Amino acid sequence: MTELLTKSLFTTALECPRKLYYATHAEQYDDANSDNDFLRYACP
């Protein structure tokens, strides 16, 4: 499936091309903060 390059993904790619890769393949990588209770409740 082809991923569209949105404005936010474009600005992420301008900042750092590696961030674009991780942003578009997020389901393959675990979030280091996923087990942090404070962040889970502070950022819905």
C-alpha positions as CSV (number, residue, x, y, z in Angstrom):
1,M,0.0,0.0,0.0
2,T,1.3,3.4,-0.9
3,E,1.7,5.9,1.9
4,L,0.9,9.5,1.1
5,L,3.4,12.2,1.9
6,T,1.4,14.6,4.1
7,K,2.6,18.1,5.1
8,S,3.5,16.9,8.6
9,L,5.5,13.9,7.2
10,F,7.2,16.3,4.7
11,T,8.3,18.6,7.5
12,T,9.5,15.6,9.5
13,A,11.6,14.5,6.5
14,L,13.1,18.0,6.1
15,E,14.2,17.8,9.7
16,C,15.7,14.3,9.5
17,P,15.1,11.7,6.8
18,R,15.5,8.9,9.3
19,K,12.6,10.2,11.4
20,L,10.4,9.9,8.3
21,Y,11.3,6.2,8.0
22,Y,10.4,5.6,11.6
23,A,7.2,7.7,11.4
24,T,6.0,5.6,8.4
25,H,7.0,2.3,9.9
26,A,5.8,2.9,13.5
27,E,4.0,-0.5,13.8
28,Q,7.4,-2.3,13.5
29,Y,9.0,-0.4,16.4
30,D,8.1,-0.3,20.1
31,D,7.6,3.0,21.8
32,A,10.1,3.4,24.7
33,N,7.5,5.3,26.7
34,S,4.6,2.9,26.2
35,D,5.0,1.5,29.7
36,N,5.2,4.9,31.4
37,D,2.0,5.5,33.3
38,F,2.5,9.3,33.6
39,L,2.9,9.8,29.9
40,R,0.0,7.4,29.1
41,Y,-2.4,9.6,31.1
42,A,-0.8,13.0,30.3
43,C,-0.9,12.5,26.6
44,P,-4.2,11.0,25.4
